[in-house]
């Protein structure tokens, strides 16, 4: 596998977006390549870290966005 395609497949695999055929390829590569396993584990660690740091916007922010969207939608109809 090429380096870029391997990294792309790892990312797709991480987010469960691989095809069944790609899953087989990734699983085989992970079983045979310790450095690839380490890279995948690091990606998993990063994914967990990002997920735990996600914040929701405040209700005030959402209200402002929705009001703006409503106003601009009305302007587009004119």
N, C-alpha and C positions, 0 to 999 in steps of 0.2 A: 504494500500500500504506500502511496505517496504521503509525505508528511502533512500537506494541507488537507488532503482528503481524509486522512486519519483523524486529524483534529476536528474537521467538520463532522465526521461520523460520530466522534466522541460526544460532541455537543448535542447532536441530534439524539443520540442514545440517552444522554443525560436527561433530556426532556421528553423521552418516550415518543420521538417523532421519526424513528427509523422504520423502514419497511421490514417485513419479516425476513427478507433476504439479507438486508443490511444488518439486522440483529444477529443473524448467524455469523456474519463476517466479523462484527465487533466482538462478539462473545469468543470466537476463535482467537482473534488477535489478543484480547485481554488475557486469555488462558495461557498464551504462549510468551507474552512479552511483559516482563516485570516492570520495566520503565513505563510502559503504556498503562499498566495497572496503577502505578504511582501517580501518573498524570491524571487518570480518571478519578482517583481518590481525591486529588487536589481540587479538581473541578467540582466534585460532590461537596467538598468542604466549603468551597466558595459559594456554591448554590445555596447551601444551608445558611451561610452567613448573610447572604443577600436577602434571603427570605425572612430571616429574623429581624433584619433592620428595616423592613418595609413599614412605612408609615401611611396612614390614611390622611387625606386632606381634611382640614377643619370644615365644619358645617358652614362657617362664614365664607370660606373660599369657594365651596361648592355653590352657595347661593349667588355669589358675585359672578361666577362663571355662567350659571344658568340664566341669570338676568341679562348678561351681555349677549349670550346666545339668542335669547328671545328677542332682544332689541335688534340685533343684526339680521335675524331671520325676517322680521317685519320689514326692515329696510330693503331687503332683497326682493320682496314682493312688490315694492313700489315701482 
